Amino acid sequence: MQRNKAYWVDKLGEDWTIALKDILKSPYMERLLNFLAMEAAFKSIYPSSKDVFKHFKEVSLADVRLIISYTEPGIDSSIFPMDRSDEYIDSYHHANYMKISECISREYPDNGVFTFDHFPEEWISQGVLLLPRAFTVPTQQAGAHLVQWRRFYEAVLQAVVREKPGVIWFLWGDEAKKYSNSLPNQHVYSWECPSKAVKENRDWHCPNFKQANKLISKLNGDNFQITW
């Protein structure tokens, strides 16, 4: 069953649906959705089906200023509630989140108390789009859906390059960094994925937040900086 435009507008919003129309109408997309439905029948898949594309709906293509590309879901506390009893989600995804929050607290100590409610809602309101390379992950199987999502992820990159020059990108992780040359009219910064610091049990010191604001100040003035 091929999903119609109304289905995708509900999931992604109008402008993302238009920009991604070719991939959304393709047999690949139907195979992907069918694959995810089959996986969910036998495994716990995160996030839930209603939240897979939630960030597109929250940050329209017209409003996006900065895109954070990372490996897979886990840095959005609204997708993985803090009271979840799933040991894997607590230990892996929440640990990723904590590395990011600790880094920002060090970089911006005057921003006040950094809380779970603060992130990522305030980012979203400032045009920050969270873009994982895989939009879903089975519990205890990190990276299991990366191959299946690759074409969709690449279609999003192409749509932004085509429709929205000058977006700032954070490419986190070695695989994400390989896409630097695919973003010719964008501003690209890269760093290791926070999950690497989690696995190695060390602090995560990412300079990208300050690099982005330095660029924004140069182009538009201090008043347009992103409040991390």
NUBA-564636 format. One record per residue (C-alpha): x negated, y, z negated; residue number from 1; residue in three letters. Coordinates in nm, 4 decimals, padded with zeros to 6 digits, always signed. Each point is the difference from the previous one (the first is absolute). Layout:
! residues N
<pt><east>X</east><north>Y</north><up>Z</up><nr>NUM</nr><rest>ALA</rest></pt>
...
//
This chain:
! residues 228
<pt><east>+00.0000</east><north>+00.0000</north><up>+00.0000</up><nr>1</nr><rest>MET</rest></pt>
<pt><east>-00.1562</east><north>+00.3293</north><up>+00.1102</up><nr>2</nr><rest>GLN</rest></pt>
<pt><east>+00.0498</east><north>+00.2877</north><up>-00.2445</up><nr>3</nr><rest>ARG</rest></pt>
<pt><east>+00.1540</east><north>+00.3109</north><up>+00.1561</up><nr>4</nr><rest>ASN</rest></pt>
<pt><east>-00.1013</east><north>+00.3637</north><up>-00.0378</up><nr>5</nr><rest>LYS</rest></pt>
<pt><east>+00.2403</east><north>+00.0591</north><up>-00.2881</up><nr>6</nr><rest>ALA</rest></pt>
<pt><east>-00.1679</east><north>-00.2797</north><up>-00.1976</up><nr>7</nr><rest>TYR</rest></pt>
<pt><east>-00.3429</east><north>+00.1556</north><up>+00.0443</up><nr>8</nr><rest>TRP</rest></pt>
<pt><east>+00.1146</east><north>+00.3549</north><up>-00.0699</up><nr>9</nr><rest>VAL</rest></pt>
<pt><east>+00.1355</east><north>-00.1289</north><up>-00.3307</up><nr>10</nr><rest>ASP</rest></pt>
<pt><east>-00.3350</east><north>-00.1654</north><up>-00.0763</up><nr>11</nr><rest>LYS</rest></pt>
<pt><east>-00.2476</east><north>+00.2534</north><up>+00.1407</up><nr>12</nr><rest>LEU</rest></pt>
<pt><east>+00.1806</east><north>+00.3251</north><up>+00.0657</up><nr>13</nr><rest>GLY</rest></pt>
<pt><east>+00.0736</east><north>+00.1609</north><up>+00.3359</up><nr>14</nr><rest>GLU</rest></pt>
<pt><east>-00.3405</east><north>+00.1297</north><up>+00.1056</up><nr>15</nr><rest>ASP</rest></pt>
<pt><east>-00.1984</east><north>-00.3120</north><up>-00.0911</up><nr>16</nr><rest>TRP</rest></pt>
<pt><east>+00.2582</east><north>-00.2100</north><up>+00.1840</up><nr>17</nr><rest>THR</rest></pt>
<pt><east>-00.0427</east><north>+00.2070</north><up>+00.3152</up><nr>18</nr><rest>ILE</rest></pt>
<pt><east>-00.3797</east><north>+00.0033</north><up>-00.0235</up><nr>19</nr><rest>ALA</rest></pt>
<pt><east>-00.0148</east><north>-00.3767</north><up>-00.0549</up><nr>20</nr><rest>LEU</rest></pt>
<pt><east>+00.2800</east><north>-00.0971</north><up>+00.2377</up><nr>21</nr><rest>LYS</rest></pt>
<pt><east>-00.2166</east><north>-00.2203</north><up>+00.2239</up><nr>22</nr><rest>ASP</rest></pt>
<pt><east>-00.1295</east><north>-00.2216</north><up>-00.2802</up><nr>23</nr><rest>ILE</rest></pt>
<pt><east>+00.3411</east><north>-00.0079</north><up>-00.1718</up><nr>24</nr><rest>LEU</rest></pt>
<pt><east>+00.1672</east><north>-00.1308</north><up>+00.3177</up><nr>25</nr><rest>LYS</rest></pt>
<pt><east>-00.2698</east><north>-00.2590</north><up>+00.0657</up><nr>26</nr><rest>SER</rest></pt>
<pt><east>+00.0312</east><north>-00.3763</north><up>-00.0521</up><nr>27</nr><rest>PRO</rest></pt>
<pt><east>-00.2951</east><north>+00.0313</north><up>-00.2388</up><nr>28</nr><rest>TYR</rest></pt>
<pt><east>+00.2101</east><north>+00.1980</north><up>-00.2483</up><nr>29</nr><rest>MET</rest></pt>
<pt><east>+00.2741</east><north>-00.2605</north><up>-00.0010</up><nr>30</nr><rest>GLU</rest></pt>
<pt><east>-00.2559</east><north>-00.2753</north><up>-00.0540</up><nr>31</nr><rest>ARG</rest></pt>
<pt><east>-00.1494</east><north>+00.1982</north><up>-00.2881</up><nr>32</nr><rest>LEU</rest></pt>
<pt><east>+00.3331</east><north>+00.0543</north><up>-00.1735</up><nr>33</nr><rest>LEU</rest></pt>
<pt><east>+00.0950</east><north>-00.3639</north><up>+00.0488</up><nr>34</nr><rest>ASN</rest></pt>
<pt><east>-00.3357</east><north>-00.1061</north><up>-00.1430</up><nr>35</nr><rest>PHE</rest></pt>
<pt><east>+00.0548</east><north>+00.2163</north><up>-00.3079</up><nr>36</nr><rest>LEU</rest></pt>
<pt><east>+00.3493</east><north>-00.1396</north><up>-00.0512</up><nr>37</nr><rest>ALA</rest></pt>
<pt><east>-00.1384</east><north>-00.3549</north><up>+00.0157</up><nr>38</nr><rest>MET</rest></pt>
<pt><east>-00.2793</east><north>+00.0860</north><up>-00.2431</up><nr>39</nr><rest>GLU</rest></pt>
<pt><east>+00.2466</east><north>+00.1572</north><up>-00.2436</up><nr>40</nr><rest>ALA</rest></pt>
<pt><east>+00.2089</east><north>-00.3163</north><up>+00.0044</up><nr>41</nr><rest>ALA</rest></pt>
<pt><east>-00.2849</east><north>-00.1981</north><up>-00.1562</up><nr>42</nr><rest>PHE</rest></pt>
<pt><east>-00.2227</east><north>+00.2567</north><up>-00.1755</up><nr>43</nr><rest>LYS</rest></pt>
<pt><east>+00.0169</east><north>+00.3160</north><up>-00.2042</up><nr>44</nr><rest>SER</rest></pt>
<pt><east>-00.0781</east><north>+00.2808</north><up>+00.2427</up><nr>45</nr><rest>ILE</rest></pt>
<pt><east>-00.0751</east><north>+00.3549</north><up>-00.1095</up><nr>46</nr><rest>TYR</rest></pt>
<pt><east>+00.1406</east><north>+00.2515</north><up>+00.0449</up><nr>47</nr><rest>PRO</rest></pt>
<pt><east>+00.3638</east><north>-00.0997</north><up>+00.0425</up><nr>48</nr><rest>SER</rest></pt>
<pt><east>+00.1433</east><north>+00.0276</north><up>+00.3511</up><nr>49</nr><rest>SER</rest></pt>
<pt><east>+00.1742</east><north>+00.3293</north><up>-00.0828</up><nr>50</nr><rest>LYS</rest></pt>
<pt><east>-00.3323</east><north>+00.1638</north><up>-00.0906</up><nr>51</nr><rest>ASP</rest></pt>
<pt><east>-00.2289</east><north>-00.1246</north><up>+00.2781</up><nr>52</nr><rest>VAL</rest></pt>
<pt><east>+00.0328</east><north>+00.3173</north><up>+00.2101</up><nr>53</nr><rest>PHE</rest></pt>
<pt><east>+00.1001</east><north>+00.2394</north><up>-00.2784</up><nr>54</nr><rest>LYS</rest></pt>
<pt><east>-00.2896</east><north>+00.2441</north><up>+00.0412</up><nr>55</nr><rest>HIS</rest></pt>
<pt><east>+00.0887</east><north>+00.0748</north><up>+00.3629</up><nr>56</nr><rest>PHE</rest></pt>
<pt><east>+00.3456</east><north>+00.1058</north><up>-00.1124</up><nr>57</nr><rest>LYS</rest></pt>
<pt><east>-00.1468</east><north>+00.2160</north><up>-00.2768</up><nr>58</nr><rest>GLU</rest></pt>
<pt><east>-00.2668</east><north>+00.1704</north><up>+00.2149</up><nr>59</nr><rest>VAL</rest></pt>
<pt><east>+00.1176</east><north>+00.0809</north><up>+00.3506</up><nr>60</nr><rest>SER</rest></pt>
<pt><east>-00.2444</east><north>+00.0193</north><up>+00.2889</up><nr>61</nr><rest>LEU</rest></pt>
<pt><east>+00.0696</east><north>+00.3722</north><up>+00.0231</up><nr>62</nr><rest>ALA</rest></pt>
<pt><east>-00.0959</east><north>+00.0507</north><up>-00.3654</up><nr>63</nr><rest>ASP</rest></pt>
<pt><east>-00.3014</east><north>-00.2282</north><up>-00.0326</up><nr>64</nr><rest>VAL</rest></pt>
<pt><east>-00.3229</east><north>+00.1818</north><up>-00.0916</up><nr>65</nr><rest>ARG</rest></pt>
<pt><east>-00.2191</east><north>-00.2784</north><up>-00.1287</up><nr>66</nr><rest>LEU</rest></pt>
<pt><east>+00.0053</east><north>-00.3787</north><up>+00.0353</up><nr>67</nr><rest>ILE</rest></pt>
<pt><east>-00.1599</east><north>-00.2419</north><up>-00.2440</up><nr>68</nr><rest>ILE</rest></pt>
<pt><east>-00.0733</east><north>-00.3289</north><up>+00.1743</up><nr>69</nr><rest>SER</rest></pt>
<pt><east>-00.0874</east><north>-00.2886</north><up>-00.2278</up><nr>70</nr><rest>TYR</rest></pt>
<pt><east>+00.0237</east><north>-00.3779</north><up>+00.0081</up><nr>71</nr><rest>THR</rest></pt>
<pt><east>+00.3470</east><north>-00.0906</north><up>-00.1271</up><nr>72</nr><rest>GLU</rest></pt>
<pt><east>+00.2744</east><north>+00.1080</north><up>-00.2428</up><nr>73</nr><rest>PRO</rest></pt>
<pt><east>-00.1013</east><north>+00.0606</north><up>-00.3557</up><nr>74</nr><rest>GLY</rest></pt>
<pt><east>-00.0792</east><north>+00.3689</north><up>-00.0534</up><nr>75</nr><rest>ILE</rest></pt>
<pt><east>+00.3668</east><north>+00.0990</north><up>-00.0174</up><nr>76</nr><rest>ASP</rest></pt>
<pt><east>+00.1273</east><north>-00.0513</north><up>-00.3550</up><nr>77</nr><rest>SER</rest></pt>
<pt><east>+00.3622</east><north>+00.0392</north><up>+00.1122</up><nr>78</nr><rest>SER</rest></pt>
<pt><east>-00.0326</east><north>-00.3188</north><up>+00.2078</up><nr>79</nr><rest>ILE</rest></pt>
<pt><east>-00.1684</east><north>-00.1875</north><up>-00.2841</up><nr>80</nr><rest>PHE</rest></pt>
<pt><east>+00.1700</east><north>+00.1138</north><up>-00.3233</up><nr>81</nr><rest>PRO</rest></pt>
<pt><east>-00.2248</east><north>+00.0096</north><up>-00.3035</up><nr>82</nr><rest>MET</rest></pt>
<pt><east>+00.2206</east><north>-00.2342</north><up>-00.2014</up><nr>83</nr><rest>ASP</rest></pt>
<pt><east>-00.0242</east><north>-00.2780</north><up>+00.2599</up><nr>84</nr><rest>ARG</rest></pt>
<pt><east>-00.0996</east><north>-00.3260</north><up>-00.1679</up><nr>85</nr><rest>SER</rest></pt>
<pt><east>-00.1657</east><north>-00.1478</north><up>+00.3105</up><nr>86</nr><rest>ASP</rest></pt>
<pt><east>-00.3603</east><north>-00.0517</north><up>-00.1098</up><nr>87</nr><rest>GLU</rest></pt>
<pt><east>-00.1393</east><north>+00.0368</north><up>+00.3517</up><nr>88</nr><rest>TYR</rest></pt>
<pt><east>+00.1731</east><north>+00.3289</north><up>+00.0644</up><nr>89</nr><rest>ILE</rest></pt>
<pt><east>-00.1119</east><north>+00.1338</north><up>-00.3367</up><nr>90</nr><rest>ASP</rest></pt>
<pt><east>-00.3612</east><north>-00.1075</north><up>+00.0362</up><nr>91</nr><rest>SER</rest></pt>
<pt><east>-00.0574</east><north>+00.0789</north><up>+00.3685</up><nr>92</nr><rest>TYR</rest></pt>
<pt><east>+00.2315</east><north>+00.2757</north><up>+00.1183</up><nr>93</nr><rest>HIS</rest></pt>
<pt><east>+00.0218</east><north>+00.1986</north><up>-00.3203</up><nr>94</nr><rest>HIS</rest></pt>
<pt><east>-00.3776</east><north>-00.0235</north><up>-00.0360</up><nr>95</nr><rest>ALA</rest></pt>
<pt><east>-00.0339</east><north>+00.1609</north><up>+00.3456</up><nr>96</nr><rest>ASN</rest></pt>
<pt><east>+00.2330</east><north>+00.2749</north><up>-00.1098</up><nr>97</nr><rest>TYR</rest></pt>
<pt><east>-00.1959</east><north>+00.0593</north><up>-00.3182</up><nr>98</nr><rest>MET</rest></pt>
<pt><east>-00.3276</east><north>+00.0394</north><up>+00.1924</up><nr>99</nr><rest>LYS</rest></pt>
<pt><east>+00.1566</east><north>+00.2764</north><up>+00.2084</up><nr>100</nr><rest>ILE</rest></pt>
<pt><east>+00.1582</east><north>+00.1779</north><up>-00.2963</up><nr>101</nr><rest>SER</rest></pt>
<pt><east>-00.3269</east><north>-00.0172</north><up>-00.1979</up><nr>102</nr><rest>GLU</rest></pt>
<pt><east>-00.1939</east><north>+00.1414</north><up>+00.2962</up><nr>103</nr><rest>CYS</rest></pt>
<pt><east>+00.2368</east><north>+00.2947</north><up>+00.0371</up><nr>104</nr><rest>ILE</rest></pt>
<pt><east>-00.0069</east><north>+00.0665</north><up>-00.3739</up><nr>105</nr><rest>SER</rest></pt>
<pt><east>-00.3775</east><north>+00.0296</north><up>+00.0211</up><nr>106</nr><rest>ARG</rest></pt>
<pt><east>+00.0060</east><north>+00.2147</north><up>+00.3143</up><nr>107</nr><rest>GLU</rest></pt>
<pt><east>+00.2791</east><north>+00.2306</north><up>-00.1192</up><nr>108</nr><rest>TYR</rest></pt>
<pt><east>-00.0153</east><north>+00.0079</north><up>-00.3812</up><nr>109</nr><rest>PRO</rest></pt>
<pt><east>+00.1971</east><north>+00.3250</north><up>-00.0147</up><nr>110</nr><rest>ASP</rest></pt>
<pt><east>+00.3052</east><north>-00.1423</north><up>+00.1773</up><nr>111</nr><rest>ASN</rest></pt>
<pt><east>+00.1478</east><north>-00.1162</north><up>-00.3292</up><nr>112</nr><rest>GLY</rest></pt>
<pt><east>+00.0995</east><north>-00.3483</north><up>-00.1076</up><nr>113</nr><rest>VAL</rest></pt>
<pt><east>+00.0106</east><north>-00.2410</north><up>+00.2919</up><nr>114</nr><rest>PHE</rest></pt>
<pt><east>+00.2995</east><north>-00.2293</north><up>-00.0433</up><nr>115</nr><rest>THR</rest></pt>
<pt><east>+00.1548</east><north>-00.2832</north><up>+00.1952</up><nr>116</nr><rest>PHE</rest></pt>
<pt><east>+00.2989</east><north>+00.2198</north><up>+00.0789</up><nr>117</nr><rest>ASP</rest></pt>
<pt><east>-00.2316</east><north>+00.2581</north><up>+00.1541</up><nr>118</nr><rest>HIS</rest></pt>
<pt><east>-00.1265</east><north>-00.2404</north><up>+00.2647</up><nr>119</nr><rest>PHE</rest></pt>
<pt><east>+00.0840</east><north>-00.0196</north><up>+00.2818</up><nr>120</nr><rest>PRO</rest></pt>
<pt><east>+00.3189</east><north>+00.2092</north><up>-00.0056</up><nr>121</nr><rest>GLU</rest></pt>
<pt><east>-00.1812</east><north>+00.3351</north><up>-00.0109</up><nr>122</nr><rest>GLU</rest></pt>
<pt><east>-00.2248</east><north>-00.1159</north><up>+00.2816</up><nr>123</nr><rest>TRP</rest></pt>
<pt><east>+00.3009</east><north>-00.0900</north><up>+00.2126</up><nr>124</nr><rest>ILE</rest></pt>
<pt><east>+00.1546</east><north>+00.3445</north><up>-00.0531</up><nr>125</nr><rest>SER</rest></pt>
<pt><east>-00.3218</east><north>+00.1536</north><up>+00.1385</up><nr>126</nr><rest>GLN</rest></pt>
<pt><east>-00.0005</east><north>-00.2086</north><up>+00.3180</up><nr>127</nr><rest>GLY</rest></pt>
<pt><east>-00.2302</east><north>-00.2832</north><up>-00.1099</up><nr>128</nr><rest>VAL</rest></pt>
<pt><east>+00.0921</east><north>-00.3282</north><up>+00.1700</up><nr>129</nr><rest>LEU</rest></pt>
<pt><east>-00.1121</east><north>-00.3324</north><up>-00.1482</up><nr>130</nr><rest>LEU</rest></pt>
<pt><east>-00.0851</east><north>-00.2330</north><up>+00.2892</up><nr>131</nr><rest>LEU</rest></pt>
<pt><east>-00.1163</east><north>-00.3523</north><up>-00.0833</up><nr>132</nr><rest>PRO</rest></pt>
<pt><east>-00.1476</east><north>-00.2188</north><up>+00.2742</up><nr>133</nr><rest>ARG</rest></pt>
<pt><east>+00.2409</east><north>-00.2698</north><up>-00.1196</up><nr>134</nr><rest>ALA</rest></pt>
<pt><east>+00.3369</east><north>+00.1196</north><up>-00.1256</up><nr>135</nr><rest>PHE</rest></pt>
<pt><east>+00.0737</east><north>-00.3204</north><up>-00.1916</up><nr>136</nr><rest>THR</rest></pt>
<pt><east>-00.1921</east><north>-00.2459</north><up>-00.2146</up><nr>137</nr><rest>VAL</rest></pt>
<pt><east>+00.0982</east><north>-00.3354</north><up>-00.1546</up><nr>138</nr><rest>PRO</rest></pt>
<pt><east>-00.0714</east><north>-00.0334</north><up>-00.3699</up><nr>139</nr><rest>THR</rest></pt>
<pt><east>-00.3458</east><north>-00.1505</north><up>-00.0631</up><nr>140</nr><rest>GLN</rest></pt>
<pt><east>-00.0872</east><north>+00.0197</north><up>+00.3716</up><nr>141</nr><rest>GLN</rest></pt>
<pt><east>-00.1760</east><north>+00.3316</north><up>+00.0543</up><nr>142</nr><rest>ALA</rest></pt>
<pt><east>-00.0550</east><north>+00.0668</north><up>+00.3704</up><nr>143</nr><rest>GLY</rest></pt>
<pt><east>+00.2344</east><north>-00.2737</north><up>+00.1197</up><nr>144</nr><rest>ALA</rest></pt>
<pt><east>+00.2061</east><north>+00.2305</north><up>+00.2272</up><nr>145</nr><rest>HIS</rest></pt>
<pt><east>-00.2743</east><north>+00.2207</north><up>+00.1454</up><nr>146</nr><rest>LEU</rest></pt>
<pt><east>-00.0091</east><north>-00.1720</north><up>+00.3384</up><nr>147</nr><rest>VAL</rest></pt>
<pt><east>+00.3772</east><north>+00.0092</north><up>+00.0424</up><nr>148</nr><rest>GLN</rest></pt>
<pt><east>+00.0226</east><north>+00.3758</north><up>-00.0646</up><nr>149</nr><rest>TRP</rest></pt>
<pt><east>-00.2992</east><north>+00.1070</north><up>+00.2110</up><nr>150</nr><rest>ARG</rest></pt>
<pt><east>+00.1890</east><north>+00.0993</north><up>+00.3152</up><nr>151</nr><rest>ARG</rest></pt>
<pt><east>+00.2511</east><north>+00.2085</north><up>-00.1921</up><nr>152</nr><rest>PHE</rest></pt>
<pt><east>-00.2757</east><north>+00.1754</north><up>-00.1949</up><nr>153</nr><rest>TYR</rest></pt>
<pt><east>-00.1849</east><north>+00.0802</north><up>+00.3215</up><nr>154</nr><rest>GLU</rest></pt>
<pt><east>+00.3211</east><north>+00.1314</north><up>+00.1575</up><nr>155</nr><rest>ALA</rest></pt>
<pt><east>+00.0390</east><north>+00.2424</north><up>-00.2910</up><nr>156</nr><rest>VAL</rest></pt>
<pt><east>-00.3560</east><north>+00.1258</north><up>+00.0512</up><nr>157</nr><rest>LEU</rest></pt>
<pt><east>+00.0656</east><north>+00.0527</north><up>+00.3700</up><nr>158</nr><rest>GLN</rest></pt>
<pt><east>+00.3261</east><north>+00.1828</north><up>-00.0703</up><nr>159</nr><rest>ALA</rest></pt>
<pt><east>-00.1687</east><north>+00.2435</north><up>-00.2391</up><nr>160</nr><rest>VAL</rest></pt>
<pt><east>-00.2857</east><north>+00.0670</north><up>+00.2435</up><nr>161</nr><rest>VAL</rest></pt>
<pt><east>+00.2523</east><north>+00.0638</north><up>+00.2764</up><nr>162</nr><rest>ARG</rest></pt>
<pt><east>+00.2561</east><north>+00.2030</north><up>-00.1942</up><nr>163</nr><rest>GLU</rest></pt>
<pt><east>-00.1845</east><north>+00.1666</north><up>-00.2881</up><nr>164</nr><rest>LYS</rest></pt>
<pt><east>-00.3565</east><north>+00.1301</north><up>+00.0589</up><nr>165</nr><rest>PRO</rest></pt>
<pt><east>-00.1974</east><north>+00.1152</north><up>-00.3024</up><nr>166</nr><rest>GLY</rest></pt>
<pt><east>+00.1287</east><north>-00.2432</north><up>-00.2633</up><nr>167</nr><rest>VAL</rest></pt>
<pt><east>-00.2492</east><north>-00.0884</north><up>-00.2748</up><nr>168</nr><rest>ILE</rest></pt>
<pt><east>-00.0702</east><north>-00.3717</north><up>-00.0450</up><nr>169</nr><rest>TRP</rest></pt>
<pt><east>-00.1514</east><north>-00.1940</north><up>-00.2889</up><nr>170</nr><rest>PHE</rest></pt>
<pt><east>-00.1136</east><north>-00.3369</north><up>+00.1367</up><nr>171</nr><rest>LEU</rest></pt>
<pt><east>-00.0636</east><north>-00.2205</north><up>-00.3027</up><nr>172</nr><rest>TRP</rest></pt>
<pt><east>-00.1799</east><north>-00.3306</north><up>+00.0513</up><nr>173</nr><rest>GLY</rest></pt>
<pt><east>-00.2377</east><north>-00.1364</north><up>+00.2634</up><nr>174</nr><rest>ASP</rest></pt>
<pt><east>+00.2770</east><north>-00.1148</north><up>+00.2342</up><nr>175</nr><rest>GLU</rest></pt>
<pt><east>+00.1811</east><north>+00.3335</north><up>-00.0156</up><nr>176</nr><rest>ALA</rest></pt>
<pt><east>-00.3252</east><north>+00.1848</north><up>+00.0749</up><nr>177</nr><rest>LYS</rest></pt>
<pt><east>-00.0209</east><north>-00.1818</north><up>+00.3344</up><nr>178</nr><rest>LYS</rest></pt>
<pt><east>+00.2934</east><north>+00.2115</north><up>+00.1206</up><nr>179</nr><rest>TYR</rest></pt>
<pt><east>-00.1939</east><north>+00.3275</north><up>-00.0276</up><nr>180</nr><rest>SER</rest></pt>
<pt><east>-00.0631</east><north>+00.0094</north><up>+00.3746</up><nr>181</nr><rest>ASN</rest></pt>
<pt><east>+00.3728</east><north>-00.0496</north><up>+00.0638</up><nr>182</nr><rest>SER</rest></pt>
<pt><east>+00.0797</east><north>+00.3368</north><up>-00.1603</up><nr>183</nr><rest>LEU</rest></pt>
<pt><east>-00.1672</east><north>+00.2496</north><up>+00.2367</up><nr>184</nr><rest>PRO</rest></pt>
<pt><east>+00.2083</east><north>+00.3087</north><up>-00.0843</up><nr>185</nr><rest>ASN</rest></pt>
<pt><east>+00.0310</east><north>-00.0638</north><up>-00.3730</up><nr>186</nr><rest>GLN</rest></pt>
<pt><east>-00.2130</east><north>+00.0812</north><up>-00.3081</up><nr>187</nr><rest>HIS</rest></pt>
<pt><east>-00.1378</east><north>-00.3289</north><up>-00.1321</up><nr>188</nr><rest>VAL</rest></pt>
<pt><east>-00.1610</east><north>-00.0820</north><up>-00.3356</up><nr>189</nr><rest>TYR</rest></pt>
<pt><east>-00.0767</east><north>-00.3499</north><up>-00.1214</up><nr>190</nr><rest>SER</rest></pt>
<pt><east>-00.0958</east><north>-00.1844</north><up>-00.3144</up><nr>191</nr><rest>TRP</rest></pt>
<pt><east>+00.0139</east><north>-00.3454</north><up>-00.1494</up><nr>192</nr><rest>GLU</rest></pt>
<pt><east>+00.3409</east><north>-00.1371</north><up>-00.0952</up><nr>193</nr><rest>CYS</rest></pt>
<pt><east>+00.0742</east><north>+00.0235</north><up>-00.3751</up><nr>194</nr><rest>PRO</rest></pt>
<pt><east>+00.0601</east><north>-00.3765</north><up>-00.0017</up><nr>195</nr><rest>SER</rest></pt>
<pt><east>-00.3759</east><north>-00.0505</north><up>+00.0456</up><nr>196</nr><rest>LYS</rest></pt>
<pt><east>-00.0691</east><north>+00.1904</north><up>-00.3214</up><nr>197</nr><rest>ALA</rest></pt>
<pt><east>+00.2706</east><north>-00.2050</north><up>-00.1719</up><nr>198</nr><rest>VAL</rest></pt>
<pt><east>-00.1622</east><north>-00.3276</north><up>+00.1058</up><nr>199</nr><rest>LYS</rest></pt>
<pt><east>-00.3448</east><north>+00.1208</north><up>-00.1084</up><nr>200</nr><rest>GLU</rest></pt>
<pt><east>+00.1330</east><north>+00.1415</north><up>-00.3282</up><nr>201</nr><rest>ASN</rest></pt>
<pt><east>-00.1434</east><north>+00.3484</north><up>+00.0434</up><nr>202</nr><rest>ARG</rest></pt>
<pt><east>+00.1118</east><north>+00.3603</north><up>+00.0409</up><nr>203</nr><rest>ASP</rest></pt>
<pt><east>+00.1218</east><north>+00.1251</north><up>+00.3360</up><nr>204</nr><rest>TRP</rest></pt>
<pt><east>-00.1452</east><north>+00.3388</north><up>+00.0995</up><nr>205</nr><rest>HIS</rest></pt>
<pt><east>+00.1692</east><north>+00.1193</north><up>+00.3173</up><nr>206</nr><rest>CYS</rest></pt>
<pt><east>-00.0977</east><north>+00.3454</north><up>+00.1389</up><nr>207</nr><rest>PRO</rest></pt>
<pt><east>+00.2815</east><north>+00.0138</north><up>+00.2561</up><nr>208</nr><rest>ASN</rest></pt>
<pt><east>+00.2431</east><north>+00.2012</north><up>-00.2140</up><nr>209</nr><rest>PHE</rest></pt>
<pt><east>-00.2399</east><north>+00.2919</north><up>-00.0351</up><nr>210</nr><rest>LYS</rest></pt>
<pt><east>-00.1200</east><north>-00.0346</north><up>+00.3606</up><nr>211</nr><rest>GLN</rest></pt>
<pt><east>+00.3566</east><north>+00.0372</north><up>+00.1258</up><nr>212</nr><rest>ALA</rest></pt>
<pt><east>+00.0720</east><north>+00.3060</north><up>-00.2113</up><nr>213</nr><rest>ASN</rest></pt>
<pt><east>-00.3265</east><north>+00.1608</north><up>+00.1067</up><nr>214</nr><rest>LYS</rest></pt>
<pt><east>+00.1059</east><north>-00.0437</north><up>+00.3622</up><nr>215</nr><rest>LEU</rest></pt>
<pt><east>+00.3515</east><north>+00.1294</north><up>-00.0690</up><nr>216</nr><rest>ILE</rest></pt>
<pt><east>-00.1429</east><north>+00.3075</north><up>-00.1718</up><nr>217</nr><rest>SER</rest></pt>
<pt><east>-00.2293</east><north>+00.0664</north><up>+00.2949</up><nr>218</nr><rest>LYS</rest></pt>
<pt><east>+00.2833</east><north>-00.0297</north><up>+00.2523</up><nr>219</nr><rest>LEU</rest></pt>
<pt><east>+00.2951</east><north>+00.1452</north><up>-00.1890</up><nr>220</nr><rest>ASN</rest></pt>
<pt><east>-00.1085</east><north>+00.1494</north><up>-00.3325</up><nr>221</nr><rest>GLY</rest></pt>
<pt><east>-00.0035</east><north>-00.1238</north><up>-00.3608</up><nr>222</nr><rest>ASP</rest></pt>
<pt><east>+00.3766</east><north>+00.0391</north><up>-00.0395</up><nr>223</nr><rest>ASN</rest></pt>
<pt><east>+00.0572</east><north>-00.2885</north><up>+00.2411</up><nr>224</nr><rest>PHE</rest></pt>
<pt><east>-00.2089</east><north>-00.2576</north><up>-00.1866</up><nr>225</nr><rest>GLN</rest></pt>
<pt><east>+00.1571</east><north>-00.3286</north><up>-00.1061</up><nr>226</nr><rest>ILE</rest></pt>
<pt><east>+00.0617</east><north>-00.0305</north><up>-00.3725</up><nr>227</nr><rest>THR</rest></pt>
<pt><east>-00.1399</east><north>-00.3395</north><up>-00.0892</up><nr>228</nr><rest>TRP</rest></pt>
//
